[in-house]
Amino acid sequence: MRCIVSEMPEFRPSVSILVLTLNERTNIDACLESVRGFEDVVVFDSCSIDGTQDAARDLGARVVERPFDNWASHQNWAMANIRFRHPWVFYLDADERMTPELAREVTAIAVDSSRREVAYFCGRRNYFMGRWIRHAMPPGWIMRFFQPSRIRFERLVNPVPIIDGPHGYLGAQFEHYNFSKGLSEWFDKHNKYSQFEAIEGRKLLSGSAPSFSALLSRDPFERRRALKEQSFRMPLRPTAKFLWMYLIKRGFLDGRAGFDYCRLQAMYEAMIVMKMRELDRKERGLQT
């Protein structure tokens, strides 16, 4: 695992850092080391019992504790109740790392009063088996840099931001080591995620399909959201996802790590599909 140390510049008094944790003792040191150039770091912890909070305090972070319920509710609580010292916040999970390039970019934005944007989407580099999964899992766009008063989130998992104002896109990316605790932990976590996704998927199917214009939107976030909604209506979703990632996105260029990563993502889709069917049967009073 790569750890950013020597390149991190001086303190940045214009940006606060928010780190979400739950029993992240194995990750918290490297995560906080990657943001040591920022003087306001808040660890938002969900009642860890493995020493995460003590380690975070030892590294200079403030710790705020709240039991986790779901992603949107948890993040919205943070936006409303945590007193950040600065108007701009960058959010990381404990298995993610800030990079010097990204730190410089967000700092420049925060001190530029001429910008109209109130939030920015950011890309990430996903690592698996010691390798950046460059093709099968390209950076994508997720909301990570924002003014807390101008944003809220929806969805039980993989929350979607509702932004009060214009948004932009960052050029630099952060690093994501989502297998840092091993495959068993990844399966446990995605078993829970798939349940939330199944609930959200059934909500989407009860509404109207995304418009053709949304599917072709020039805005990357709007287009990605529409494509995700449309994917819940596709047949053979797990197989389609594997073929999309491995062949269309050229995941085969990522070697064995890319092949295994595509298989894992197809398994995750299969879990969502089967849980959606299970929820449907329960609603109709049928045996599961």
Backbone as CSV, one residue per row, in Angstrom:
resi,resn,N_x,N_y,N_z,CA_x,CA_y,CA_z,C_x,C_y,C_z
1,MET,0.835,-1.190,0.000,0.000,0.000,0.000,0.871,1.240,0.000
2,ARG,0.591,2.167,-0.911,1.382,3.368,-0.984,0.922,4.351,0.060
3,CYS,1.881,4.986,0.753,1.543,5.967,1.782,2.217,7.284,1.455
4,ILE,1.460,8.358,1.341,2.007,9.671,1.029,2.615,10.265,2.294
5,VAL,3.884,10.625,2.259,4.512,11.214,3.438,5.301,12.454,3.061
6,SER,6.384,12.265,2.316,7.354,13.334,2.137,6.845,14.485,1.281
7,GLU,5.890,14.245,0.382,5.476,15.296,-0.540,4.406,16.216,0.018
8,MET,3.835,15.878,1.175,2.731,16.677,1.689,3.225,18.057,2.101
9,PRO,2.642,19.142,1.591,3.109,20.484,1.901,2.632,21.001,3.250
10,GLU,2.826,22.295,3.462,2.533,22.933,4.741,1.041,22.963,5.034
11,PHE,0.695,23.424,6.255,-0.709,23.464,6.658,-1.559,24.257,5.681
12,ARG,-2.803,23.770,5.491,-3.753,24.436,4.619,-4.945,24.885,5.454
13,PRO,-4.989,26.160,5.822,-6.044,26.631,6.724,-7.377,26.907,6.047
14,SER,-7.549,26.511,4.783,-8.763,26.863,4.052,-9.701,25.685,3.824
15,VAL,-9.275,24.468,4.154,-10.067,23.269,3.885,-10.092,22.370,5.122
16,SER,-11.279,21.894,5.498,-11.411,20.892,6.551,-11.501,19.507,5.906
17,ILE,-11.063,18.500,6.648,-11.108,17.121,6.174,-12.083,16.336,7.044
18,LEU,-12.951,15.559,6.402,-13.892,14.683,7.093,-13.564,13.240,6.736
19,VAL,-13.326,12.401,7.750,-13.009,10.988,7.529,-14.046,10.143,8.251
20,LEU,-14.754,9.272,7.507,-15.746,8.379,8.114,-15.092,7.058,8.493
21,THR,-15.370,6.575,9.714,-14.728,5.354,10.185,-15.690,4.454,10.948
22,LEU,-15.372,3.174,10.903,-15.977,2.157,11.769,-14.971,1.013,11.859
23,ASN,-14.312,0.904,13.003,-13.285,-0.122,13.223,-12.242,-0.104,12.103
24,GLU,-11.586,1.032,11.969,-10.607,1.242,10.901,-9.186,1.390,11.443
25,ARG,-8.876,0.661,12.509,-7.536,0.797,13.098,-6.440,0.447,12.099
26,THR,-6.695,-0.490,11.209,-5.669,-0.889,10.244,-5.439,0.158,9.164
27,ASN,-6.400,1.064,8.973,-6.298,2.052,7.897,-6.067,3.480,8.368
28,ILE,-6.447,3.785,9.601,-6.537,5.188,10.008,-5.189,5.910,9.992
29,ASP,-4.115,5.225,10.349,-2.814,5.883,10.368,-2.425,6.392,8.982
30,ALA,-2.524,5.518,7.976,-2.132,5.907,6.623,-3.057,6.979,6.064
31,CYS,-4.344,6.875,6.376,-5.291,7.883,5.892,-4.963,9.254,6.455
32,LEU,-4.786,9.322,7.777,-4.513,10.616,8.407,-3.124,11.139,8.050
33,GLU,-2.192,10.250,7.816,-0.876,10.698,7.360,-0.983,11.386,6.009
34,SER,-1.890,10.916,5.161,-2.041,11.499,3.829,-2.646,12.898,3.862
35,VAL,-3.274,13.280,4.989,-3.883,14.614,5.096,-3.196,15.451,6.180
36,ARG,-1.963,15.114,6.509,-1.300,15.820,7.606,-1.027,17.284,7.293
37,GLY,-1.154,17.698,6.026,-0.986,19.104,5.707,-2.193,19.960,6.033
38,PHE,-3.287,19.340,6.469,-4.514,20.068,6.806,-4.670,20.123,8.322
39,GLU,-4.959,21.324,8.853,-4.978,21.472,10.317,-6.331,21.182,10.951
40,ASP,-7.400,21.034,10.153,-8.706,20.682,10.716,-9.153,19.362,10.125
41,VAL,-8.919,18.281,10.872,-9.288,16.933,10.432,-10.285,16.361,11.434
42,VAL,-11.461,16.002,10.943,-12.519,15.460,11.791,-12.746,14.002,11.439
43,VAL,-12.591,13.109,12.403,-12.911,11.702,12.221,-14.326,11.476,12.749
44,PHE,-15.224,11.126,11.850,-16.635,10.904,12.172,-16.813,9.407,12.357
45,ASP,-16.799,8.952,13.592,-16.697,7.537,13.897,-18.034,6.929,14.320
46,SER,-18.281,5.699,13.864,-19.539,4.998,14.167,-19.343,3.987,15.298
47,CYS,-18.833,4.495,16.444,-18.712,3.672,17.661,-17.738,2.511,17.497
48,SER,-16.543,2.798,16.998,-15.525,1.763,16.831,-15.105,1.182,18.175
49,ILE,-14.703,-0.091,18.152,-14.254,-0.758,19.382,-12.842,-1.313,19.229
50,ASP,-12.132,-0.904,18.174,-10.803,-1.455,17.902,-9.668,-0.461,18.126
51,GLY,-9.957,0.680,18.762,-8.916,1.677,19.007,-8.800,2.750,17.949
52,THR,-9.732,2.772,17.001,-9.694,3.780,15.939,-9.727,5.198,16.503
53,GLN,-10.606,5.441,17.456,-10.749,6.795,17.990,-9.480,7.257,18.703
54,ASP,-8.887,6.406,19.520,-7.656,6.784,20.234,-6.529,7.058,19.250
55,ALA,-6.409,6.238,18.227,-5.365,6.438,17.227,-5.569,7.755,16.488
56,ALA,-6.822,8.075,16.172,-7.119,9.323,15.469,-6.747,10.528,16.325
57,ARG,-7.089,10.482,17.598,-6.737,11.592,18.498,-5.226,11.727,18.634
58,ASP,-4.540,10.606,18.720,-3.075,10.643,18.837,-2.433,11.299,17.628
59,LEU,-3.125,11.211,16.478,-2.596,11.812,15.248,-3.137,13.212,15.018
60,GLY,-3.816,13.777,16.011,-4.233,15.174,15.954,-5.613,15.442,15.421
61,ALA,-6.402,14.411,15.171,-7.746,14.619,14.627,-8.754,14.868,15.741
62,ARG,-9.817,15.592,15.409,-10.979,15.680,16.289,-11.859,14.467,16.022
63,VAL,-12.497,13.928,17.044,-13.356,12.755,16.878,-14.788,13.111,17.260
64,VAL,-15.712,12.819,16.357,-17.143,12.968,16.600,-17.755,11.580,16.438
65,GLU,-18.585,11.165,17.396,-19.141,9.815,17.374,-20.646,9.837,17.148
66,ARG,-21.114,8.913,16.314,-22.549,8.730,16.077,-22.771,7.321,15.560
67,PRO,-23.743,6.573,16.083,-24.039,5.245,15.542,-24.491,5.348,14.088
68,PHE,-24.015,4.436,13.272,-24.360,4.446,11.843,-25.758,3.876,11.629
69,ASP,-26.552,4.525,10.763,-27.852,3.985,10.377,-27.888,3.687,8.878
70,ASN,-27.698,4.720,8.064,-27.520,4.522,6.629,-26.688,5.677,6.103
71,TRP,-26.211,5.549,4.873,-25.239,6.515,4.375,-25.789,7.935,4.271
72,ALA,-26.950,8.104,3.669,-27.488,9.448,3.492,-27.766,10.116,4.833
73,SER,-28.425,9.399,5.736,-28.740,9.953,7.049,-27.477,10.319,7.817
74,HIS,-26.483,9.441,7.740,-25.225,9.657,8.467,-24.501,10.893,7.929
75,GLN,-24.391,10.985,6.624,-23.668,12.118,6.037,-24.447,13.417,6.198
76,ASN,-25.761,13.369,6.110,-26.549,14.580,6.323,-26.421,15.072,7.761
77,TRP,-26.352,14.128,8.715,-26.143,14.523,10.109,-24.814,15.254,10.254
78,ALA,-23.790,14.759,9.600,-22.477,15.411,9.662,-22.537,16.819,9.094
79,MET,-23.224,16.989,7.975,-23.319,18.310,7.360,-24.013,19.305,8.285
80,ALA,-24.993,18.833,9.043,-25.804,19.726,9.875,-25.228,19.948,11.261
81,ASN,-24.432,18.995,11.774,-24.064,19.053,13.183,-22.575,19.208,13.487
82,ILE,-21.713,18.853,12.570,-20.284,19.013,12.836,-19.873,20.446,12.525
83,ARG,-19.177,21.063,13.449,-18.709,22.437,13.249,-17.322,22.415,12.621
84,PHE,-17.286,22.463,11.326,-16.011,22.527,10.620,-15.421,23.929,10.756
85,ARG,-14.131,24.023,10.802,-13.476,25.316,10.974,-13.391,26.115,9.689
86,HIS,-13.661,25.455,8.562,-13.530,26.127,7.270,-14.766,25.873,6.416
87,PRO,-15.054,26.751,5.472,-16.279,26.616,4.665,-16.224,25.486,3.644
88,TRP,-15.032,24.991,3.321,-14.891,23.897,2.371,-14.451,22.628,3.093
89,VAL,-15.048,21.485,2.695,-14.743,20.193,3.308,-14.411,19.172,2.225
90,PHE,-13.344,18.398,2.459,-13.066,17.245,1.599,-13.292,15.989,2.427
91,TYR,-14.079,15.049,1.874,-14.459,13.843,2.598,-13.710,12.619,2.070
92,LEU,-13.167,11.818,3.004,-12.496,10.567,2.680,-13.040,9.445,3.554
93,ASP,-13.021,8.222,3.032,-13.177,7.051,3.870,-11.792,6.654,4.367
94,ALA,-11.735,5.829,5.407,-10.451,5.500,6.015,-9.549,4.691,5.086
95,ASP,-10.125,3.993,4.113,-9.294,3.218,3.190,-8.912,4.020,1.948
96,GLU,-9.048,5.344,2.036,-8.687,6.227,0.934,-7.546,7.154,1.349
97,ARG,-6.834,7.674,0.351,-5.668,8.510,0.614,-5.704,9.775,-0.240
98,MET,-5.473,10.904,0.407,-5.257,12.157,-0.304,-3.918,12.089,-1.018
99,THR,-3.809,12.770,-2.147,-2.530,12.880,-2.852,-2.078,14.338,-2.830
100,PRO,-0.781,14.597,-2.965,-0.306,15.985,-2.982,-0.948,16.820,-4.085
101,GLU,-1.147,16.210,-5.263,-1.761,16.945,-6.379,-3.184,17.362,-6.044
102,LEU,-3.928,16.473,-5.436,-5.308,16.772,-5.061,-5.341,17.814,-3.950
103,ALA,-4.427,17.713,-2.993,-4.375,18.685,-1.902,-4.134,20.092,-2.435
104,ARG,-3.235,20.202,-3.395,-2.967,21.521,-3.978,-4.177,22.064,-4.727
105,GLU,-4.867,21.190,-5.438,-6.014,21.642,-6.231,-7.158,22.127,-5.352
106,VAL,-7.518,21.357,-4.322,-8.647,21.774,-3.493,-8.309,23.036,-2.698
107,THR,-7.049,23.183,-2.305,-6.652,24.397,-1.585,-6.783,25.622,-2.481
108,ALA,-6.355,25.492,-3.735,-6.452,26.610,-4.675,-7.903,27.007,-4.904
109,ILE,-8.787,26.034,-4.982,-10.210,26.326,-5.179,-10.787,27.038,-3.964
110,ALA,-10.433,26.557,-2.774,-11.006,27.099,-1.544,-10.657,28.564,-1.323
111,VAL,-9.504,28.985,-1.792,-9.084,30.374,-1.567,-9.448,31.284,-2.736
112,ASP,-10.068,30.721,-3.773,-10.436,31.503,-4.946,-11.888,31.962,-4.817
113,SER,-12.077,33.178,-4.396,-13.426,33.703,-4.145,-14.210,33.992,-5.427
114,SER,-13.563,33.913,-6.575,-14.250,34.207,-7.833,-15.025,33.010,-8.370
115,ARG,-14.802,31.844,-7.818,-15.483,30.634,-8.311,-16.940,30.612,-7.869
116,ARG,-17.816,30.171,-8.767,-19.241,30.068,-8.475,-19.619,28.702,-7.911
117,GLU,-18.830,27.683,-8.199,-19.164,26.325,-7.782,-19.184,26.198,-6.261
118,VAL,-20.124,25.385,-5.762,-20.225,25.143,-4.320,-19.888,23.693,-3.978
119,ALA,-19.604,22.880,-4.992,-19.262,21.478,-4.775,-18.514,20.960,-6.003
120,TYR,-17.681,19.941,-5.768,-16.888,19.360,-6.855,-16.891,17.837,-6.760
121,PHE,-17.043,17.188,-7.919,-16.895,15.752,-7.999,-15.419,15.415,-8.195
122,CYS,-15.024,14.247,-7.707,-13.624,13.841,-7.772,-13.530,12.402,-8.264
123,GLY,-12.463,12.083,-8.973,-12.199,10.718,-9.395,-11.312,10.000,-8.388
124,ARG,-11.219,8.676,-8.515,-10.378,7.907,-7.602,-9.705,6.758,-8.352
125,ARG,-8.562,6.363,-7.829,-7.844,5.211,-8.364,-8.060,4.031,-7.428
126,ASN,-8.698,2.987,-7.942,-9.002,1.808,-7.144,-7.880,0.778,-7.283
127,TYR,-7.386,0.293,-6.141,-6.291,-0.670,-6.133,-6.778,-2.041,-5.666
128,PHE,-6.268,-3.077,-6.331,-6.610,-4.456,-5.978,-5.429,-5.346,-6.331
129,MET,-5.053,-6.222,-5.409,-3.924,-7.133,-5.604,-2.653,-6.355,-5.955
130,GLY,-2.483,-5.204,-5.290,-1.290,-4.390,-5.488,-1.236,-3.645,-6.803
131,ARG,-2.365,-3.549,-7.490,-2.367,-2.939,-8.821,-3.516,-1.956,-8.970
132,TRP,-3.251,-0.848,-9.630,-4.307,0.089,-9.972,-5.178,-0.536,-11.065
133,ILE,-6.468,-0.688,-10.761,-7.402,-1.251,-11.737,-7.817,-0.121,-12.675
134,ARG,-6.960,0.152,-13.594,-7.065,1.347,-14.425,-8.171,1.270,-15.462
135,HIS,-8.404,0.099,-16.026,-9.362,-0.029,-17.120,-10.717,-0.563,-16.652
136,ALA,-10.706,-1.658,-15.903,-11.962,-2.256,-15.454,-12.740,-1.316,-14.550
137,MET,-12.029,-0.536,-13.747,-12.695,0.390,-12.820,-12.066,1.764,-12.962
138,PRO,-12.391,2.503,-14.023,-11.838,3.843,-14.213,-12.317,4.780,-13.113
139,PRO,-11.682,5.949,-12.978,-11.918,6.814,-11.809,-13.365,7.178,-11.518
140,GLY,-14.199,7.393,-12.548,-15.587,7.771,-12.270,-15.663,9.132,-11.595
141,TRP,-16.844,9.470,-11.105,-17.029,10.755,-10.433,-17.891,10.569,-9.198
142,ILE,-17.384,10.963,-8.038,-18.155,10.926,-6.805,-17.981,12.255,-6.077
143,MET,-19.002,12.646,-5.333,-18.994,13.925,-4.639,-18.119,13.841,-3.390
144,ARG,-17.051,14.646,-3.342,-16.161,14.605,-2.196,-15.710,15.984,-1.684
145,PHE,-15.881,17.033,-2.456,-15.392,18.352,-2.050,-16.547,19.332,-2.156
146,PHE,-16.908,19.969,-1.027,-18.145,20.740,-1.024,-18.185,21.718,0.144
147,GLN,-19.143,22.642,0.057,-19.492,23.513,1.173,-20.659,22.836,1.903
148,PRO,-20.484,22.432,3.156,-21.510,21.633,3.846,-22.901,22.241,3.852
149,SER,-22.988,23.555,3.905,-24.301,24.194,3.966,-25.055,24.131,2.642
150,ARG,-24.376,23.705,1.568,-24.981,23.725,0.245,-25.219,22.327,-0.326
151,ILE,-25.196,21.322,0.545,-25.326,19.961,0.028,-26.065,19.063,1.010
152,ARG,-26.798,18.112,0.474,-27.374,17.031,1.270,-27.348,15.771,0.407
153,PHE,-27.633,14.622,1.021,-27.495,13.355,0.312,-28.768,12.529,0.393
154,GLU,-28.994,11.726,-0.656,-30.125,10.798,-0.706,-29.616,9.408,-1.062
155,ARG,-30.384,8.383,-0.775,-30.106,6.957,-0.966,-29.478,6.355,0.282
156,LEU,-29.848,5.084,0.536,-29.369,4.372,1.716,-27.901,3.991,1.593
157,VAL,-27.424,3.773,0.372,-26.032,3.404,0.121,-25.609,4.074,-1.183
158,ASN,-24.291,4.284,-1.361,-23.807,5.022,-2.529,-24.634,6.290,-2.721
159,PRO,-24.640,7.178,-1.727,-25.553,8.326,-1.724,-25.357,9.269,-2.905
160,VAL,-26.475,9.846,-3.318,-26.492,10.813,-4.415,-26.590,12.217,-3.822
161,PRO,-25.720,13.136,-4.232,-25.772,14.487,-3.672,-26.854,15.347,-4.300
162,ILE,-27.498,16.154,-3.476,-28.414,17.190,-3.934,-27.716,18.513,-3.642
163,ILE,-27.346,19.226,-4.679,-26.463,20.384,-4.542,-27.241,21.672,-4.745
164,ASP,-27.087,22.580,-3.813,-27.727,23.892,-3.893,-26.757,24.869,-4.548
165,GLY,-26.662,24.775,-5.865,-25.746,25.647,-6.591,-24.990,24.889,-7.666
166,PRO,-24.151,25.573,-8.437,-23.395,24.922,-9.512,-22.286,24.031,-8.967
167,HIS,-21.935,23.008,-9.750,-20.868,22.107,-9.339,-19.817,21.991,-10.434
168,GLY,-18.646,21.458,-10.050,-17.550,21.281,-10.987,-16.891,19.926,-10.818
169,TYR,-15.759,19.734,-11.518,-15.047,18.461,-11.505,-13.558,18.715,-11.283
170,LEU,-12.969,17.961,-10.363,-11.557,18.109,-10.038,-10.704,17.335,-11.042
171,GLY,-9.515,17.831,-11.290,-8.598,17.153,-12.199,-7.811,16.046,-11.522
172,ALA,-7.412,16.256,-10.259,-6.633,15.260,-9.519,-7.562,14.207,-8.909
173,GLN,-6.976,13.090,-8.489,-7.747,11.971,-7.948,-7.163,11.532,-6.607
174,PHE,-7.999,10.876,-5.779,-7.483,10.265,-4.568,-7.310,8.765,-4.801
175,GLU,-6.675,8.085,-3.856,-6.408,6.656,-3.991,-7.312,5.856,-3.068
176,HIS,-7.781,4.716,-3.562,-8.745,3.901,-2.826,-8.237,2.466,-2.701
177,TYR,-8.057,2.022,-1.457,-7.597,0.657,-1.172,-8.737,-0.106,-0.507
178,ASN,-9.771,-0.404,-1.277,-10.973,-0.985,-0.676,-10.854,-2.471,-0.359
179,PHE,-9.678,-3.060,-0.595,-9.430,-4.436,-0.173,-8.358,-4.479,0.918
180,SER,-8.165,-3.363,1.597,-7.101,-3.264,2.598,-7.311,-4.206,3.777
181,LYS,-8.553,-4.632,4.015,-8.847,-5.569,5.109,-9.058,-6.996,4.607
182,GLY,-8.818,-7.224,3.328,-8.943,-8.560,2.782,-10.287,-8.825,2.122
183,LEU,-10.351,-9.922,1.395,-11.553,-10.270,0.649,-12.743,-10.594,1.549
184,SER,-12.476,-11.233,2.684,-13.589,-11.591,3.574,-14.339,-10.356,4.035
185,GLU,-13.601,-9.306,4.393,-14.240,-8.063,4.826,-14.990,-7.414,3.672
186,TRP,-14.419,-7.505,2.467,-15.083,-6.929,1.281,-16.427,-7.620,1.052
187,PHE,-16.452,-8.950,1.161,-17.708,-9.682,0.974,-18.720,-9.328,2.064
188,ASP,-18.251,-9.229,3.301,-19.163,-8.866,4.396,-19.784,-7.490,4.147
189,LYS,-18.947,-6.549,3.756,-19.414,-5.180,3.522,-20.395,-5.123,2.347
190,HIS,-20.069,-5.812,1.271,-20.935,-5.742,0.099,-22.196,-6.589,0.252
191,ASN,-22.189,-7.513,1.171,-23.440,-8.200,1.509,-24.428,-7.197,2.097
192,LYS,-23.929,-6.302,2.948,-24.786,-5.259,3.526,-25.161,-4.219,2.473
193,TYR,-24.188,-3.803,1.678,-24.469,-2.818,0.637,-25.545,-3.328,-0.326
194,SER,-25.459,-4.601,-0.691,-26.398,-5.142,-1.675,-27.829,-5.115,-1.157
195,GLN,-28.010,-5.244,0.151,-29.354,-5.153,0.708,-29.921,-3.751,0.528
196,PHE,-29.099,-2.739,0.823,-29.526,-1.354,0.626,-29.791,-1.079,-0.854
197,GLU,-28.904,-1.582,-1.733,-29.083,-1.352,-3.167,-30.368,-2.012,-3.677
198,ALA,-30.699,-3.180,-3.121,-31.929,-3.859,-3.528,-33.149,-3.014,-3.177
199,ILE,-33.129,-2.416,-2.002,-34.238,-1.543,-1.584,-34.344,-0.343,-2.511
200,GLU,-33.184,0.292,-2.789,-33.187,1.459,-3.667,-33.580,1.074,-5.096
201,GLY,-33.146,-0.106,-5.544,-33.487,-0.548,-6.888,-34.976,-0.718,-7.075
202,ARG,-35.641,-1.272,-6.077,-37.095,-1.450,-6.176,-37.816,-0.102,-6.179
203,LYS,-37.277,0.873,-5.461,-37.851,2.216,-5.520,-37.767,2.782,-6.931
204,LEU,-36.618,2.588,-7.566,-36.440,3.109,-8.915,-37.382,2.439,-9.908
205,LEU,-37.573,1.136,-9.766,-38.443,0.410,-10.698,-39.904,0.814,-10.561
206,SER,-40.262,1.346,-9.412,-41.641,1.792,-9.221,-41.896,3.154,-9.858
207,GLY,-40.839,3.828,-10.279,-40.983,5.129,-10.921,-40.781,5.028,-12.421
208,SER,-40.636,6.174,-13.054,-40.455,6.213,-14.502,-38.982,6.020,-14.862
209,ALA,-38.751,5.525,-16.056,-37.389,5.319,-16.535,-36.729,6.667,-16.822
210,PRO,-35.400,6.726,-16.727,-34.720,7.987,-17.035,-34.937,8.391,-18.487
211,SER,-34.971,9.674,-18.725,-35.222,10.178,-20.075,-34.015,9.922,-20.975
212,PHE,-34.279,9.935,-22.279,-33.205,9.742,-23.255,-32.174,10.866,-23.147
213,SER,-32.657,12.079,-22.882,-31.736,13.216,-22.776,-30.819,13.071,-21.562
214,ALA,-31.347,12.492,-20.459,-30.519,12.282,-19.272,-29.430,11.259,-19.552
215,LEU,-29.764,10.202,-20.317,-28.782,9.176,-20.644,-27.650,9.726,-21.505
216,LEU,-27.930,10.798,-22.242,-26.919,11.401,-23.121,-26.443,12.760,-22.604
217,SER,-26.714,13.047,-21.339,-26.341,14.345,-20.776,-24.846,14.611,-20.913
218,ARG,-24.495,15.855,-21.130,-23.091,16.241,-21.209,-22.458,16.336,-19.833
219,ASP,-23.290,16.384,-18.790,-22.768,16.428,-17.432,-22.460,14.997,-16.980
220,PRO,-21.208,14.680,-16.631,-20.845,13.300,-16.280,-21.661,12.724,-15.128
221,PHE,-21.966,13.539,-14.121,-22.715,13.034,-12.973,-24.146,12.684,-13.366
222,GLU,-24.806,13.578,-14.074,-26.185,13.331,-14.486,-26.272,12.118,-15.398
223,ARG,-25.310,11.986,-16.318,-25.306,10.838,-17.226,-25.081,9.535,-16.453
224,ARG,-24.159,9.534,-15.509,-23.872,8.319,-14.729,-25.071,7.921,-13.875
225,ARG,-25.744,8.905,-13.282,-26.918,8.598,-12.464,-28.033,7.987,-13.314
226,ALA,-28.244,8.544,-14.512,-29.284,8.014,-15.400,-28.950,6.593,-15.859
227,LEU,-27.678,6.344,-16.162,-27.269,5.008,-16.591,-27.433,3.995,-15.465
228,LYS,-27.129,4.407,-14.236,-27.308,3.504,-13.099,-28.783,3.162,-12.916
229,GLU,-29.647,4.175,-13.022,-31.085,3.916,-12.901,-31.560,2.976,-14.004
230,GLN,-31.067,3.182,-15.219,-31.478,2.335,-16.332,-30.987,0.900,-16.151
231,SER,-29.828,0.737,-15.505,-29.250,-0.596,-15.341,-30.156,-1.514,-14.531
232,PHE,-30.964,-0.956,-13.629,-31.874,-1.781,-12.835,-32.976,-2.399,-13.696
233,ARG,-33.163,-1.885,-14.892,-34.190,-2.396,-15.791,-33.633,-3.376,-16.819
234,MET,-32.337,-3.625,-16.779,-31.704,-4.498,-17.766,-31.813,-5.965,-17.370
235,PRO,-32.015,-6.854,-18.334,-31.961,-8.293,-18.039,-30.508,-8.744,-17.910
236,LEU,-30.286,-9.836,-17.219,-28.946,-10.422,-17.099,-27.910,-9.406,-16.607
237,ARG,-28.282,-8.633,-15.613,-27.392,-7.566,-15.142,-26.002,-8.041,-14.730
238,PRO,-25.878,-9.119,-13.938,-24.524,-9.539,-13.541,-23.630,-9.863,-14.732
239,THR,-24.175,-10.600,-15.710,-23.387,-10.932,-16.895,-23.058,-9.691,-17.703
240,ALA,-24.051,-8.807,-17.834,-23.837,-7.568,-18.586,-22.748,-6.719,-17.940
241,LYS,-22.735,-6.674,-16.603,-21.716,-5.867,-15.939,-20.326,-6.445,-16.160
242,PHE,-20.200,-7.771,-16.069,-18.896,-8.383,-16.309,-18.412,-8.083,-17.722
243,LEU,-19.273,-8.270,-18.716,-18.882,-8.034,-20.104,-18.535,-6.566,-20.339
244,TRP,-19.301,-5.676,-19.704,-19.036,-4.239,-19.847,-17.660,-3.885,-19.290
245,MET,-17.364,-4.378,-18.073,-16.100,-4.031,-17.427,-14.915,-4.738,-18.075
246,TYR,-15.085,-6.027,-18.385,-13.934,-6.814,-18.842,-13.635,-6.626,-20.329
247,LEU,-14.697,-6.494,-21.151,-14.483,-6.370,-22.584,-14.591,-4.927,-23.075
248,ILE,-15.732,-4.290,-22.800,-15.940,-2.929,-23.316,-14.965,-1.938,-22.680
249,LYS,-14.801,-2.010,-21.346,-13.865,-1.110,-20.660,-12.431,-1.634,-20.667
250,ARG,-12.220,-2.764,-21.292,-10.895,-3.385,-21.470,-10.235,-3.762,-20.146
251,GLY,-11.039,-4.338,-19.246,-10.486,-4.804,-17.983,-9.442,-5.890,-18.162
252,PHE,-9.445,-6.560,-19.317,-8.440,-7.590,-19.568,-7.027,-7.005,-19.580
253,LEU,-6.899,-5.705,-19.813,-5.581,-5.066,-19.785,-5.046,-4.917,-18.360
254,ASP,-5.907,-5.118,-17.362,-5.476,-5.058,-15.961,-4.981,-6.403,-15.447
255,GLY,-4.808,-7.383,-16.339,-4.252,-8.667,-15.948,-5.188,-9.490,-15.082
256,ARG,-4.593,-10.391,-14.301,-5.381,-11.266,-13.443,-6.183,-10.456,-12.430
257,ALA,-5.579,-9.383,-11.915,-6.297,-8.535,-10.955,-7.557,-7.969,-11.582
258,GLY,-7.481,-7.562,-12.848,-8.649,-7.023,-13.527,-9.733,-8.066,-13.736
259,PHE,-9.335,-9.278,-14.103,-10.300,-10.362,-14.297,-11.029,-10.668,-12.991
260,ASP,-10.266,-10.818,-11.907,-10.881,-11.119,-10.608,-11.766,-9.970,-10.132
261,TYR,-11.336,-8.741,-10.383,-12.132,-7.582,-9.967,-13.466,-7.552,-10.709
262,CYS,-13.445,-7.829,-11.991,-14.690,-7.857,-12.771,-15.614,-8.957,-12.270
263,ARG,-15.054,-10.102,-11.912,-15.872,-11.195,-11.362,-16.516,-10.771,-10.041
264,LEU,-15.755,-10.100,-9.197,-16.301,-9.649,-7.917,-17.461,-8.683,-8.132
265,GLN,-17.313,-7.769,-9.070,-18.380,-6.806,-9.330,-19.620,-7.496,-9.905
266,ALA,-19.418,-8.520,-10.713,-20.557,-9.278,-11.236,-21.266,-10.027,-10.103
267,MET,-20.489,-10.572,-9.169,-21.079,-11.233,-8.000,-21.924,-10.256,-7.190
268,TYR,-21.406,-9.055,-7.022,-22.131,-8.026,-6.277,-23.462,-7.711,-6.956
269,GLU,-23.450,-7.578,-8.281,-24.689,-7.325,-9.010,-25.670,-8.476,-8.834
270,ALA,-25.147,-9.707,-8.838,-26.021,-10.864,-8.664,-26.681,-10.848,-7.293
271,MET,-25.944,-10.442,-6.266,-26.506,-10.343,-4.925,-27.649,-9.329,-4.896
272,ILE,-27.465,-8.199,-5.579,-28.500,-7.170,-5.617,-29.752,-7.698,-6.318
273,VAL,-29.559,-8.343,-7.470,-30.686,-8.865,-8.247,-31.482,-9.880,-7.429
274,MET,-30.784,-10.813,-6.787,-31.483,-11.852,-6.020,-32.189,-11.279,-4.801
275,LYS,-31.591,-10.266,-4.175,-32.238,-9.660,-3.009,-33.458,-8.831,-3.422
276,MET,-33.409,-8.239,-4.609,-34.590,-7.549,-5.114,-35.739,-8.536,-5.329
277,ARG,-35.421,-9.708,-5.870,-36.448,-10.737,-6.059,-36.995,-11.202,-4.713
278,GLU,-36.095,-11.356,-3.750,-36.534,-11.794,-2.427,-37.478,-10.776,-1.805
279,LEU,-37.143,-9.489,-1.912,-38.012,-8.450,-1.366,-39.369,-8.450,-2.062
280,ASP,-39.335,-8.680,-3.363,-40.602,-8.723,-4.106,-41.474,-9.891,-3.643
281,ARG,-40.883,-11.042,-3.432,-41.644,-12.201,-2.965,-42.201,-11.956,-1.567
282,LYS,-41.408,-11.354,-0.695,-41.896,-11.063,0.649,-43.087,-10.117,0.601
283,GLU,-43.004,-9.108,-0.264,-44.096,-8.143,-0.374,-45.373,-8.808,-0.850
284,ARG,-45.249,-9.843,-1.677,-46.424,-10.546,-2.198,-46.838,-11.709,-1.301
285,GLY,-46.172,-11.873,-0.164,-46.529,-12.923,0.777,-46.107,-14.306,0.369
286,LEU,-45.108,-14.403,-0.523,-44.639,-15.695,-0.985,-43.451,-16.167,-0.164
287,GLN,-43.233,-17.457,-0.161,-42.127,-18.027,0.587,-40.800,-17.648,-0.048
288,THR,-39.815,-17.276,0.766,-38.514,-16.893,0.237,-37.527,-18.041,0.336
